[in-house]
């Protein structure tokens, strides 16, 4: 049985393949059978089937947590 990944509104998703604009981070606007996301780089709004999106997710950054390329934690 397939496991459903918990995605919430406001989460930032880092995907395996970049968007044509070059960005690979997306913000979740709506969750359901189809997930509505916005590209963080070009602000393109799109709706993607949840199954297709779950296969493309590399990392989920919960809302309120910023991405950090260097891997250091700012809260310490």
N, CA, C, O and CB atoms as a CASP TS submission, in Angstrom:
PFRMAT TS
TARGET T0000
AUTHOR 0000-0000-0000
METHOD Language model
MODEL 1
PARENT N/A
ATOM      1  N   UNK     1       0.843  -1.179   0.000  1.00  0.00           N
ATOM      2  CA  UNK     1       0.000   0.000   0.000  1.00  0.00           C
ATOM      3  C   UNK     1       0.881   1.232   0.000  1.00  0.00           C
ATOM      4  O   UNK     1       1.895   1.277   0.697  1.00  0.00           O
ATOM      5  CB  UNK     1      -0.955   0.003   1.210  1.00  0.00           C
ATOM      6  N   UNK     2       0.499   2.232  -0.778  1.00  0.00           N
ATOM      7  CA  UNK     2       1.280   3.453  -0.908  1.00  0.00           C
ATOM      8  C   UNK     2       1.133   4.331   0.334  1.00  0.00           C
ATOM      9  O   UNK     2       0.058   4.426   0.926  1.00  0.00           O
ATOM     10  CB  UNK     2       0.852   4.226  -2.157  1.00  0.00           C
ATOM     11  N   UNK     3       2.224   4.959   0.706  1.00  0.00           N
ATOM     12  CA  UNK     3       2.228   5.857   1.852  1.00  0.00           C
ATOM     13  C   UNK     3       1.971   7.280   1.356  1.00  0.00           C
ATOM     14  O   UNK     3       2.611   7.736   0.409  1.00  0.00           O
ATOM     15  CB  UNK     3       3.580   5.767   2.633  1.00  0.00           C
ATOM     16  N   UNK     4       1.047   7.969   1.990  1.00  0.00           N
ATOM     17  CA  UNK     4       0.741   9.347   1.613  1.00  0.00           C
ATOM     18  C   UNK     4       1.673  10.270   2.372  1.00  0.00           C
ATOM     19  O   UNK     4       1.746  10.221   3.600  1.00  0.00           O
ATOM     20  CB  UNK     4      -0.748   9.701   1.900  1.00  0.00           C
ATOM     21  N   UNK     5       2.388  11.115   1.635  1.00  0.00           N
ATOM     22  CA  UNK     5       3.299  12.073   2.250  1.00  0.00           C
ATOM     23  C   UNK     5       2.480  13.219   2.809  1.00  0.00           C
ATOM     24  O   UNK     5       1.585  13.732   2.137  1.00  0.00           O
ATOM     25  CB  UNK     5       4.359  12.587   1.230  1.00  0.00           C
ATOM     26  N   UNK     6       2.777  13.625   4.034  1.00  0.00           N
ATOM     27  CA  UNK     6       2.031  14.721   4.669  1.00  0.00           C
ATOM     28  C   UNK     6       2.553  16.057   4.151  1.00  0.00           C
ATOM     29  O   UNK     6       3.687  16.449   4.428  1.00  0.00           O
ATOM     30  CB  UNK     6       2.150  14.654   6.223  1.00  0.00           C
ATOM     31  N   UNK     7       1.706  16.742   3.397  1.00  0.00           N
ATOM     32  CA  UNK     7       2.018  18.062   2.857  1.00  0.00           C
ATOM     33  C   UNK     7       0.961  19.005   3.404  1.00  0.00           C
ATOM     34  O   UNK     7      -0.227  18.683   3.386  1.00  0.00           O
ATOM     35  CB  UNK     7       2.048  18.069   1.270  1.00  0.00           C
ATOM     36  N   UNK     8       1.381  20.164   3.889  1.00  0.00           N
ATOM     37  CA  UNK     8       0.451  21.152   4.425  1.00  0.00           C
ATOM     38  C   UNK     8       0.596  22.467   3.680  1.00  0.00           C
ATOM     39  O   UNK     8       1.640  22.749   3.092  1.00  0.00           O
ATOM     40  CB  UNK     8       0.684  21.360   5.928  1.00  0.00           C
ATOM     41  N   UNK     9      -0.450  23.259   3.710  1.00  0.00           N
ATOM     42  CA  UNK     9      -0.416  24.580   3.109  1.00  0.00           C
ATOM     43  C   UNK     9       0.689  25.400   3.766  1.00  0.00           C
ATOM     44  O   UNK     9       0.807  25.432   4.991  1.00  0.00           O
ATOM     45  CB  UNK     9      -1.787  25.288   3.246  1.00  0.00           C
ATOM     46  N   UNK    10       1.492  26.058   2.946  1.00  0.00           N
ATOM     47  CA  UNK    10       2.589  26.878   3.457  1.00  0.00           C
ATOM     48  C   UNK    10       3.934  26.174   3.432  1.00  0.00           C
ATOM     49  O   UNK    10       4.972  26.824   3.555  1.00  0.00           O
ATOM     50  CB  UNK    10       2.288  27.310   4.853  1.00  0.00           C
ATOM     51  N   UNK    11       3.936  24.840   3.275  1.00  0.00           N
ATOM     52  CA  UNK    11       5.202  24.113   3.203  1.00  0.00           C
ATOM     53  C   UNK    11       5.949  24.501   1.930  1.00  0.00           C
ATOM     54  O   UNK    11       5.344  24.858   0.919  1.00  0.00           O
ATOM     55  CB  UNK    11       4.961  22.582   3.247  1.00  0.00           C
ATOM     56  N   UNK    12       7.271  24.423   2.002  1.00  0.00           N
ATOM     57  CA  UNK    12       8.099  24.651   0.818  1.00  0.00           C
ATOM     58  C   UNK    12       8.648  23.304   0.382  1.00  0.00           C
ATOM     59  O   UNK    12       9.190  22.550   1.189  1.00  0.00           O
ATOM     60  CB  UNK    12       9.261  25.676   1.103  1.00  0.00           C
ATOM     61  N   UNK    13       8.500  23.010  -0.910  1.00  0.00           N
ATOM     62  CA  UNK    13       8.935  21.738  -1.461  1.00  0.00           C
ATOM     63  C   UNK    13      10.147  21.947  -2.344  1.00  0.00           C
ATOM     64  O   UNK    13      10.158  22.842  -3.189  1.00  0.00           O
ATOM     65  CB  UNK    13       7.804  21.068  -2.249  1.00  0.00           C
ATOM     66  N   UNK    14      11.157  21.136  -2.155  1.00  0.00           N
ATOM     67  CA  UNK    14      12.317  21.128  -3.040  1.00  0.00           C
ATOM     68  C   UNK    14      12.134  19.898  -3.915  1.00  0.00           C
ATOM     69  O   UNK    14      12.051  18.778  -3.411  1.00  0.00           O
ATOM     70  CB  UNK    14      13.705  21.103  -2.237  1.00  0.00           C
ATOM     71  N   UNK    15      12.072  20.108  -5.242  1.00  0.00           N
ATOM     72  CA  UNK    15      11.820  19.011  -6.168  1.00  0.00           C
ATOM     73  C   UNK    15      13.098  18.499  -6.812  1.00  0.00           C
ATOM     74  O   UNK    15      14.111  19.198  -6.849  1.00  0.00           O
ATOM     75  CB  UNK    15      10.851  19.450  -7.239  1.00  0.00           C
ATOM     76  N   UNK    16      13.041  17.272  -7.318  1.00  0.00           N
ATOM     77  CA  UNK    16      14.204  16.635  -7.935  1.00  0.00           C
ATOM     78  C   UNK    16      14.637  17.345  -9.212  1.00  0.00           C
ATOM     79  O   UNK    16      15.830  17.540  -9.446  1.00  0.00           O
ATOM     80  CB  UNK    16      13.901  15.179  -8.237  1.00  0.00           C
ATOM     81  N   UNK    17      13.663  17.732 -10.038  1.00  0.00           N
ATOM     82  CA  UNK    17      13.977  18.411 -11.288  1.00  0.00           C
ATOM     83  C   UNK    17      13.607  19.887 -11.168  1.00  0.00           C
ATOM     84  O   UNK    17      12.563  20.214 -10.604  1.00  0.00           O
ATOM     85  CB  UNK    17      13.232  17.750 -12.480  1.00  0.00           C
ATOM     86  N   UNK    18      14.441  20.778 -11.686  1.00  0.00           N
ATOM     87  CA  UNK    18      14.116  22.211 -11.593  1.00  0.00           C
ATOM     88  C   UNK    18      12.994  22.619 -12.557  1.00  0.00           C
ATOM     89  O   UNK    18      12.749  21.954 -13.564  1.00  0.00           O
ATOM     90  CB  UNK    18      15.365  23.047 -11.879  1.00  0.00           C
ATOM     91  N   UNK    19      12.334  23.701 -12.234  1.00  0.00           N
ATOM     92  CA  UNK    19      11.332  24.324 -13.081  1.00  0.00           C
ATOM     93  C   UNK    19      12.070  24.929 -14.278  1.00  0.00           C
ATOM     94  O   UNK    19      13.262  25.214 -14.156  1.00  0.00           O
ATOM     95  CB  UNK    19      10.499  25.414 -12.292  1.00  0.00           C
ATOM     96  N   UNK    20      11.427  25.136 -15.416  1.00  0.00           N
ATOM     97  CA  UNK    20      12.116  25.724 -16.571  1.00  0.00           C
ATOM     98  C   UNK    20      12.807  27.068 -16.286  1.00  0.00           C
ATOM     99  O   UNK    20      13.747  27.438 -16.990  1.00  0.00           O
ATOM    100  CB  UNK    20      11.132  25.912 -17.682  1.00  0.00           C
ATOM    101  N   UNK    21      12.347  27.796 -15.259  1.00  0.00           N
ATOM    102  CA  UNK    21      12.978  29.076 -14.913  1.00  0.00           C
ATOM    103  C   UNK    21      14.286  28.869 -14.157  1.00  0.00           C
ATOM    104  O   UNK    21      15.060  29.811 -13.987  1.00  0.00           O
ATOM    105  CB  UNK    21      12.023  29.928 -14.073  1.00  0.00           C
ATOM    106  N   UNK    22      14.539  27.634 -13.700  1.00  0.00           N
ATOM    107  CA  UNK    22      15.767  27.332 -12.970  1.00  0.00           C
ATOM    108  C   UNK    22      15.560  27.097 -11.489  1.00  0.00           C
ATOM    109  O   UNK    22      16.454  26.575 -10.822  1.00  0.00           O
ATOM    110  CB  UNK    22      16.738  28.434 -13.152  1.00  0.00           C
ATOM    111  N   UNK    23      14.410  27.468 -10.956  1.00  0.00           N
ATOM    112  CA  UNK    23      14.129  27.293  -9.531  1.00  0.00           C
ATOM    113  C   UNK    23      13.680  25.873  -9.223  1.00  0.00           C
ATOM    114  O   UNK    23      13.049  25.222 -10.056  1.00  0.00           O
ATOM    115  CB  UNK    23      13.065  28.284  -9.074  1.00  0.00           C
ATOM    116  N   UNK    24      14.004  25.392  -8.027  1.00  0.00           N
ATOM    117  CA  UNK    24      13.579  24.040  -7.657  1.00  0.00           C
ATOM    118  C   UNK    24      12.762  24.037  -6.366  1.00  0.00           C
ATOM    119  O   UNK    24      12.455  22.968  -5.840  1.00  0.00           O
ATOM    120  CB  UNK    24      14.796  23.129  -7.502  1.00  0.00           C
ATOM    121  N   UNK    25      12.405  25.217  -5.846  1.00  0.00           N
ATOM    122  CA  UNK    25      11.590  25.305  -4.631  1.00  0.00           C
ATOM    123  C   UNK    25      10.209  25.856  -4.968  1.00  0.00           C
ATOM    124  O   UNK    25      10.057  26.791  -5.755  1.00  0.00           O
ATOM    125  CB  UNK    25      12.281  26.196  -3.567  1.00  0.00           C
ATOM    126  N   UNK    26       9.195  25.230  -4.331  1.00  0.00           N
ATOM    127  CA  UNK    26       7.816  25.610  -4.559  1.00  0.00           C
ATOM    128  C   UNK    26       7.101  25.743  -3.221  1.00  0.00           C
ATOM    129  O   UNK    26       7.412  25.018  -2.276  1.00  0.00           O
ATOM    130  CB  UNK    26       7.105  24.585  -5.464  1.00  0.00           C
ATOM    131  N   UNK    27       6.144  26.667  -3.136  1.00  0.00           N
ATOM    132  CA  UNK    27       5.341  26.865  -1.939  1.00  0.00           C
ATOM    133  C   UNK    27       3.961  26.265  -2.182  1.00  0.00           C
ATOM    134  O   UNK    27       3.361  26.492  -3.232  1.00  0.00           O
ATOM    135  CB  UNK    27       5.241  28.376  -1.568  1.00  0.00           C
ATOM    136  N   UNK    28       3.457  25.503  -1.219  1.00  0.00           N
ATOM    137  CA  UNK    28       2.148  24.844  -1.342  1.00  0.00           C
ATOM    138  C   UNK    28       1.045  25.833  -0.982  1.00  0.00           C
ATOM    139  O   UNK    28       1.072  26.442   0.088  1.00  0.00           O
ATOM    140  CB  UNK    28       2.068  23.580  -0.429  1.00  0.00           C
ATOM    141  N   UNK    29       0.071  25.989  -1.883  1.00  0.00           N
ATOM    142  CA  UNK    29      -1.071  26.877  -1.642  1.00  0.00           C
ATOM    143  C   UNK    29      -2.328  26.108  -1.252  1.00  0.00           C
ATOM    144  O   UNK    29      -3.114  26.574  -0.427  1.00  0.00           O
ATOM    145  CB  UNK    29      -1.349  27.713  -2.878  1.00  0.00           C
ATOM    146  N   UNK    30      -2.521  24.916  -1.852  1.00  0.00           N
ATOM    147  CA  UNK    30      -3.725  24.124  -1.594  1.00  0.00           C
ATOM    148  C   UNK    30      -3.364  22.653  -1.678  1.00  0.00           C
ATOM    149  O   UNK    30      -2.560  22.250  -2.519  1.00  0.00           O
ATOM    150  CB  UNK    30      -4.863  24.474  -2.602  1.00  0.00           C
ATOM    151  N   UNK    31      -3.960  21.853  -0.805  1.00  0.00           N
ATOM    152  CA  UNK    31      -3.675  20.422  -0.759  1.00  0.00           C
ATOM    153  C   UNK    31      -4.956  19.637  -0.979  1.00  0.00           C
ATOM    154  O   UNK    31      -6.013  20.002  -0.465  1.00  0.00           O
ATOM    155  CB  UNK    31      -3.025  20.032   0.585  1.00  0.00           C
ATOM    156  N   UNK    32      -4.860  18.573  -1.732  1.00  0.00           N
ATOM    157  CA  UNK    32      -5.995  17.687  -2.004  1.00  0.00           C
ATOM    158  C   UNK    32      -5.535  16.620  -2.969  1.00  0.00           C
ATOM    159  O   UNK    32      -4.363  16.245  -2.959  1.00  0.00           O
ATOM    160  CB  UNK    32      -7.218  18.472  -2.580  1.00  0.00           C
ATOM    161  N   UNK    33      -6.438  16.119  -3.809  1.00  0.00           N
ATOM    162  CA  UNK    33      -6.055  15.148  -4.831  1.00  0.00           C
ATOM    163  C   UNK    33      -5.121  15.817  -5.836  1.00  0.00           C
ATOM    164  O   UNK    33      -4.256  15.172  -6.429  1.00  0.00           O
ATOM    165  CB  UNK    33      -7.309  14.567  -5.546  1.00  0.00           C
ATOM    166  N   UNK    34      -5.311  17.101  -6.010  1.00  0.00           N
ATOM    167  CA  UNK    34      -4.395  17.930  -6.783  1.00  0.00           C
ATOM    168  C   UNK    34      -3.830  18.981  -5.844  1.00  0.00           C
ATOM    169  O   UNK    34      -4.547  19.525  -5.004  1.00  0.00           O
ATOM    170  CB  UNK    34      -5.108  18.589  -8.017  1.00  0.00           C
ATOM    171  N   UNK    35      -2.546  19.264  -5.987  1.00  0.00           N
ATOM    172  CA  UNK    35      -1.869  20.212  -5.107  1.00  0.00           C
ATOM    173  C   UNK    35      -1.531  21.458  -5.914  1.00  0.00           C
ATOM    174  O   UNK    35      -0.968  21.372  -7.005  1.00  0.00           O
ATOM    175  CB  UNK    35      -0.584  19.586  -4.476  1.00  0.00           C
ATOM    176  N   UNK    36      -1.879  22.608  -5.367  1.00  0.00           N
ATOM    177  CA  UNK    36      -1.582  23.879  -6.029  1.00  0.00           C
ATOM    178  C   UNK    36      -0.300  24.441  -5.433  1.00  0.00           C
ATOM    179  O   UNK    36      -0.213  24.645  -4.223  1.00  0.00           O
ATOM    180  CB  UNK    36      -2.765  24.895  -5.875  1.00  0.00           C
ATOM    181  N   UNK    37       0.697  24.693  -6.280  1.00  0.00           N
ATOM    182  CA  UNK    37       1.993  25.190  -5.834  1.00  0.00           C
ATOM    183  C   UNK    37       2.386  26.427  -6.632  1.00  0.00           C
ATOM    184  O   UNK    37       1.887  26.664  -7.732  1.00  0.00           O
ATOM    185  CB  UNK    37       3.070  24.098  -5.970  1.00  0.00           C
ATOM    186  N   UNK    38       3.304  27.222  -6.042  1.00  0.00           N
ATOM    187  CA  UNK    38       3.832  28.413  -6.704  1.00  0.00           C
ATOM    188  C   UNK    38       5.351  28.303  -6.708  1.00  0.00           C
ATOM    189  O   UNK    38       5.957  27.997  -5.681  1.00  0.00           O
ATOM    190  CB  UNK    38       3.356  29.735  -5.989  1.00  0.00           C
ATOM    191  N   UNK    39       5.964  28.548  -7.855  1.00  0.00           N
ATOM    192  CA  UNK    39       7.419  28.529  -7.963  1.00  0.00           C
ATOM    193  C   UNK    39       7.974  29.711  -7.171  1.00  0.00           C
ATOM    194  O   UNK    39       7.503  30.838  -7.325  1.00  0.00           O
ATOM    195  CB  UNK    39       7.881  28.586  -9.460  1.00  0.00           C
ATOM    196  N   UNK    40       8.969  29.461  -6.327  1.00  0.00           N
ATOM    197  CA  UNK    40       9.558  30.516  -5.494  1.00  0.00           C
ATOM    198  C   UNK    40      10.395  31.491  -6.317  1.00  0.00           C
ATOM    199  O   UNK    40      10.627  32.618  -5.879  1.00  0.00           O
ATOM    200  CB  UNK    40      10.419  29.899  -4.396  1.00  0.00           C
ATOM    201  N   UNK    41      10.854  31.080  -7.508  1.00  0.00           N
ATOM    202  CA  UNK    41      11.704  31.930  -8.332  1.00  0.00           C
ATOM    203  C   UNK    41      10.903  32.851  -9.251  1.00  0.00           C
ATOM    204  O   UNK    41      11.097  34.066  -9.241  1.00  0.00           O
ATOM    205  CB  UNK    41      12.632  31.077  -9.156  1.00  0.00           C
ATOM    206  N   UNK    42       9.996  32.262 -10.050  1.00  0.00           N
ATOM    207  CA  UNK    42       9.274  33.061 -11.055  1.00  0.00           C
ATOM    208  C   UNK    42       7.815  33.337 -10.695  1.00  0.00           C
ATOM    209  O   UNK    42       7.114  34.020 -11.442  1.00  0.00           O
ATOM    210  CB  UNK    42       9.323  32.360 -12.383  1.00  0.00           C
ATOM    211  N   UNK    43       7.348  32.811  -9.552  1.00  0.00           N
ATOM    212  CA  UNK    43       5.976  33.007  -9.068  1.00  0.00           C
ATOM    213  C   UNK    43       4.909  32.384  -9.971  1.00  0.00           C
ATOM    214  O   UNK    43       3.752  32.801  -9.927  1.00  0.00           O
ATOM    215  CB  UNK    43       5.701  34.478  -8.924  1.00  0.00           C
ATOM    216  N   UNK    44       5.279  31.393 -10.787  1.00  0.00           N
ATOM    217  CA  UNK    44       4.306  30.691 -11.631  1.00  0.00           C
ATOM    218  C   UNK    44       3.430  29.821 -10.743  1.00  0.00           C
ATOM    219  O   UNK    44       3.931  29.087  -9.890  1.00  0.00           O
ATOM    220  CB  UNK    44       5.017  29.828 -12.724  1.00  0.00           C
ATOM    221  N   UNK    45       2.127  29.908 -10.946  1.00  0.00           N
ATOM    222  CA  UNK    45       1.142  29.168 -10.164  1.00  0.00           C
ATOM    223  C   UNK    45       0.702  27.957 -10.986  1.00  0.00           C
ATOM    224  O   UNK    45       0.325  28.101 -12.149  1.00  0.00           O
ATOM    225  CB  UNK    45      -0.085  30.075  -9.781  1.00  0.00           C
ATOM    226  N   UNK    46       0.748  26.757 -10.385  1.00  0.00           N
ATOM    227  CA  UNK    46       0.343  25.568 -11.135  1.00  0.00           C
ATOM    228  C   UNK    46      -0.338  24.549 -10.233  1.00  0.00           C
ATOM    229  O   UNK    46      -0.133  24.541  -9.019  1.00  0.00           O
ATOM    230  CB  UNK    46       1.552  24.934 -11.818  1.00  0.00           C
ATOM    231  N   UNK    47      -1.135  23.707 -10.832  1.00  0.00           N
ATOM    232  CA  UNK    47      -1.818  22.634 -10.126  1.00  0.00           C
ATOM    233  C   UNK    47      -1.260  21.314 -10.650  1.00  0.00           C
ATOM    234  O   UNK    47      -1.217  21.084 -11.858  1.00  0.00           O
ATOM    235  CB  UNK    47      -3.379  22.717 -10.315  1.00  0.00           C
ATOM    236  N   UNK    48      -0.828  20.440  -9.719  1.00  0.00           N
ATOM    237  CA  UNK    48      -0.190  19.180 -10.079  1.00  0.00           C
ATOM    238  C   UNK    48      -0.918  18.047  -9.363  1.00  0.00           C
ATOM    239  O   UNK    48      -1.324  18.201  -8.211  1.00  0.00           O
ATOM    240  CB  UNK    48       1.329  19.189  -9.713  1.00  0.00           C
ATOM    241  N   UNK    49      -1.086  16.907 -10.039  1.00  0.00           N
ATOM    242  CA  UNK    49      -1.662  15.731  -9.384  1.00  0.00           C
ATOM    243  C   UNK    49      -0.787  15.346  -8.200  1.00  0.00           C
ATOM    244  O   UNK    49       0.440  15.366  -8.290  1.00  0.00           O
ATOM    245  CB  UNK    49      -1.797  14.540 -10.380  1.00  0.00           C
ATOM    246  N   UNK    50      -1.424  15.000  -7.102  1.00  0.00           N
ATOM    247  CA  UNK    50      -0.690  14.690  -5.866  1.00  0.00           C
ATOM    248  C   UNK    50       0.287  13.530  -6.056  1.00  0.00           C
ATOM    249  O   UNK    50       1.415  13.591  -5.566  1.00  0.00           O
ATOM    250  CB  UNK    50      -1.672  14.356  -4.741  1.00  0.00           C
ATOM    251  N   UNK    51      -0.124  12.480  -6.756  1.00  0.00           N
ATOM    252  CA  UNK    51       0.736  11.315  -6.963  1.00  0.00           C
ATOM    253  C   UNK    51       1.992  11.709  -7.734  1.00  0.00           C
ATOM    254  O   UNK    51       3.095  11.295  -7.378  1.00  0.00           O
ATOM    255  CB  UNK    51      -0.024  10.204  -7.714  1.00  0.00           C
ATOM    256  N   UNK    52       1.831  12.498  -8.775  1.00  0.00           N
ATOM    257  CA  UNK    52       2.963  12.945  -9.581  1.00  0.00           C
ATOM    258  C   UNK    52       3.896  13.832  -8.750  1.00  0.00           C
ATOM    259  O   UNK    52       5.117  13.715  -8.844  1.00  0.00           O
ATOM    260  CB  UNK    52       2.469  13.704 -10.830  1.00  0.00           C
ATOM    261  N   UNK    53       3.316  14.712  -7.944  1.00  0.00           N
ATOM    262  CA  UNK    53       4.111  15.610  -7.109  1.00  0.00           C
ATOM    263  C   UNK    53       4.878  14.843  -6.038  1.00  0.00           C
ATOM    264  O   UNK    53       6.047  15.139  -5.788  1.00  0.00           O
ATOM    265  CB  UNK    53       3.213  16.657  -6.457  1.00  0.00           C
ATOM    266  N   UNK    54       4.236  13.857  -5.398  1.00  0.00           N
ATOM    267  CA  UNK    54       4.898  13.075  -4.349  1.00  0.00           C
ATOM    268  C   UNK    54       6.129  12.348  -4.883  1.00  0.00           C
ATOM    269  O   UNK    54       7.122  12.209  -4.169  1.00  0.00           O
ATOM    270  CB  UNK    54       3.920  12.066  -3.744  1.00  0.00           C
ATOM    271  N   UNK    55       6.075  11.886  -6.121  1.00  0.00           N
ATOM    272  CA  UNK    55       7.224  11.211  -6.726  1.00  0.00           C
ATOM    273  C   UNK    55       8.362  12.189  -7.022  1.00  0.00           C
ATOM    274  O   UNK    55       9.524  11.787  -7.073  1.00  0.00           O
ATOM    275  CB  UNK    55       6.800  10.502  -8.013  1.00  0.00           C
ATOM    276  N   UNK    56       8.037  13.472  -7.216  1.00  0.00           N
ATOM    277  CA  UNK    56       9.034  14.471  -7.585  1.00  0.00           C
ATOM    278  C   UNK    56       9.667  15.184  -6.386  1.00  0.00           C
ATOM    279  O   UNK    56      10.631  15.931  -6.558  1.00  0.00           O
ATOM    280  CB  UNK    56       8.407  15.486  -8.487  1.00  0.00           C
ATOM    281  N   UNK    57       9.145  14.967  -5.180  1.00  0.00           N
ATOM    282  CA  UNK    57       9.645  15.677  -4.000  1.00  0.00           C
ATOM    283  C   UNK    57      10.992  15.119  -3.561  1.00  0.00           C
ATOM    284  O   UNK    57      11.165  13.910  -3.408  1.00  0.00           O
ATOM    285  CB  UNK    57       8.637  15.584  -2.847  1.00  0.00           C
ATOM    286  N   UNK    58      11.942  16.028  -3.361  1.00  0.00           N
ATOM    287  CA  UNK    58      13.257  15.673  -2.834  1.00  0.00           C
ATOM    288  C   UNK    58      13.311  15.962  -1.339  1.00  0.00           C
ATOM    289  O   UNK    58      13.872  15.181  -0.570  1.00  0.00           O
ATOM    290  CB  UNK    58      14.372  16.444  -3.576  1.00  0.00           C
ATOM    291  N   UNK    59      12.719  17.101  -0.924  1.00  0.00           N
ATOM    292  CA  UNK    59      12.759  17.518   0.481  1.00  0.00           C
ATOM    293  C   UNK    59      11.549  18.399   0.772  1.00  0.00           C
ATOM    294  O   UNK    59      11.114  19.174  -0.080  1.00  0.00           O
ATOM    295  CB  UNK    59      14.087  18.276   0.807  1.00  0.00           C
ATOM    296  N   UNK    60      11.009  18.272   1.986  1.00  0.00           N
ATOM    297  CA  UNK    60       9.910  19.132   2.430  1.00  0.00           C
ATOM    298  C   UNK    60      10.438  20.030   3.533  1.00  0.00           C
ATOM    299  O   UNK    60      10.955  19.548   4.541  1.00  0.00           O
ATOM    300  CB  UNK    60       8.680  18.293   2.926  1.00  0.00           C
ATOM    301  N   UNK    61      10.308  21.346   3.340  1.00  0.00           N
ATOM    302  CA  UNK    61      10.686  22.324   4.353  1.00  0.00           C
ATOM    303  C   UNK    61       9.394  22.838   4.962  1.00  0.00           C
ATOM    304  O   UNK    61       8.657  23.558   4.288  1.00  0.00           O
ATOM    305  CB  UNK    61      11.557  23.498   3.750  1.00  0.00           C
ATOM    306  N   UNK    62       9.086  22.497   6.222  1.00  0.00           N
ATOM    307  CA  UNK    62       7.839  22.948   6.836  1.00  0.00           C
ATOM    308  C   UNK    62       7.723  24.474   6.823  1.00  0.00           C
ATOM    309  O   UNK    62       8.731  25.180   6.801  1.00  0.00           O
ATOM    310  CB  UNK    62       7.742  22.429   8.271  1.00  0.00           C
ATOM    311  N   UNK    63       6.497  24.971   6.837  1.00  0.00           N
ATOM    312  CA  UNK    63       6.285  26.417   6.843  1.00  0.00           C
ATOM    313  C   UNK    63       6.991  27.030   8.043  1.00  0.00           C
ATOM    314  O   UNK    63       6.922  26.498   9.151  1.00  0.00           O
ATOM    315  CB  UNK    63       4.773  26.756   6.868  1.00  0.00           C
ATOM    316  N   UNK    64       7.663  28.139   7.823  1.00  0.00           N
ATOM    317  CA  UNK    64       8.404  28.790   8.891  1.00  0.00           C
ATOM    318  C   UNK    64       9.875  28.430   8.884  1.00  0.00           C
ATOM    319  O   UNK    64      10.671  29.108   9.532  1.00  0.00           O
ATOM    320  CB  UNK    64       7.807  28.437  10.214  1.00  0.00           C
ATOM    321  N   UNK    65      10.260  27.383   8.171  1.00  0.00           N
ATOM    322  CA  UNK    65      11.666  26.984   8.092  1.00  0.00           C
ATOM    323  C   UNK    65      12.214  27.434   6.742  1.00  0.00           C
ATOM    324  O   UNK    65      11.653  27.090   5.702  1.00  0.00           O
ATOM    325  CB  UNK    65      11.834  25.434   8.280  1.00  0.00           C
ATOM    326  N   UNK    66      13.290  28.189   6.747  1.00  0.00           N
ATOM    327  CA  UNK    66      13.888  28.687   5.516  1.00  0.00           C
ATOM    328  C   UNK    66      14.866  27.664   4.962  1.00  0.00           C
ATOM    329  O   UNK    66      15.473  26.905   5.717  1.00  0.00           O
ATOM    330  CB  UNK    66      14.591  30.031   5.756  1.00  0.00           C
ATOM    331  N   UNK    67      15.021  27.644   3.632  1.00  0.00           N
ATOM    332  CA  UNK    67      16.015  26.749   3.045  1.00  0.00           C
ATOM    333  C   UNK    67      17.390  27.339   3.282  1.00  0.00           C
ATOM    334  O   UNK    67      17.562  28.558   3.316  1.00  0.00           O
ATOM    335  CB  UNK    67      15.757  26.528   1.524  1.00  0.00           C
ATOM    336  N   UNK    68      18.364  26.462   3.444  1.00  0.00           N
ATOM    337  CA  UNK    68      19.713  26.910   3.721  1.00  0.00           C
ATOM    338  C   UNK    68      20.663  26.035   2.926  1.00  0.00           C
ATOM    339  O   UNK    68      20.840  24.861   3.251  1.00  0.00           O
ATOM    340  CB  UNK    68      20.031  26.859   5.243  1.00  0.00           C
ATOM    341  N   UNK    69      21.273  26.585   1.895  1.00  0.00           N
ATOM    342  CA  UNK    69      22.113  25.829   0.988  1.00  0.00           C
ATOM    343  C   UNK    69      23.357  25.280   1.666  1.00  0.00           C
ATOM    344  O   UNK    69      23.814  24.198   1.298  1.00  0.00           O
ATOM    345  CB  UNK    69      22.506  26.685  -0.173  1.00  0.00           C
ATOM    346  N   UNK    70      23.924  25.983   2.641  1.00  0.00           N
ATOM    347  CA  UNK    70      25.168  25.566   3.276  1.00  0.00           C
ATOM    348  C   UNK    70      24.961  24.492   4.327  1.00  0.00           C
ATOM    349  O   UNK    70      25.926  23.844   4.730  1.00  0.00           O
ATOM    350  CB  UNK    70      25.846  26.748   3.897  1.00  0.00           C
ATOM    351  N   UNK    71      23.742  24.284   4.781  1.00  0.00           N
ATOM    352  CA  UNK    71      23.443  23.218   5.725  1.00  0.00           C
ATOM    353  C   UNK    71      23.645  23.628   7.177  1.00  0.00           C
ATOM    354  O   UNK    71      23.582  22.774   8.062  1.00  0.00           O
ATOM    355  CB  UNK    71      24.291  22.028   5.423  1.00  0.00           C
ATOM    356  N   UNK    72      23.884  24.903   7.450  1.00  0.00           N
ATOM    357  CA  UNK    72      24.022  25.341   8.827  1.00  0.00           C
ATOM    358  C   UNK    72      22.666  25.745   9.360  1.00  0.00           C
ATOM    359  O   UNK    72      21.784  26.127   8.591  1.00  0.00           O
ATOM    360  CB  UNK    72      25.021  26.502   8.942  1.00  0.00           C
ATOM    361  N   UNK    73      22.489  25.666  10.662  1.00  0.00           N
ATOM    362  CA  UNK    73      21.222  25.984  11.287  1.00  0.00           C
ATOM    363  C   UNK    73      21.313  27.372  11.921  1.00  0.00           C
ATOM    364  O   UNK    73      22.148  27.588  12.799  1.00  0.00           O
ATOM    365  CB  UNK    73      20.841  24.914  12.341  1.00  0.00           C
ATOM    366  N   UNK    74      20.481  28.304  11.500  1.00  0.00           N
ATOM    367  CA  UNK    74      20.521  29.672  12.001  1.00  0.00           C
ATOM    368  C   UNK    74      19.999  29.790  13.432  1.00  0.00           C
ATOM    369  O   UNK    74      20.313  30.764  14.116  1.00  0.00           O
ATOM    370  CB  UNK    74      19.720  30.570  11.093  1.00  0.00           C
ATOM    371  N   UNK    75      19.210  28.820  13.897  1.00  0.00           N
ATOM    372  CA  UNK    75      18.613  28.929  15.223  1.00  0.00           C
ATOM    373  C   UNK    75      19.563  28.578  16.367  1.00  0.00           C
ATOM    374  O   UNK    75      19.211  28.751  17.534  1.00  0.00           O
ATOM    375  CB  UNK    75      17.418  28.048  15.296  1.00  0.00           C
ATOM    376  N   UNK    76      20.749  28.094  16.051  1.00  0.00           N
ATOM    377  CA  UNK    76      21.696  27.716  17.110  1.00  0.00           C
ATOM    378  C   UNK    76      22.501  28.897  17.575  1.00  0.00           C
ATOM    379  O   UNK    76      23.345  28.760  18.461  1.00  0.00           O
ATOM    380  CB  UNK    76      22.631  26.622  16.633  1.00  0.00           C
TER
END
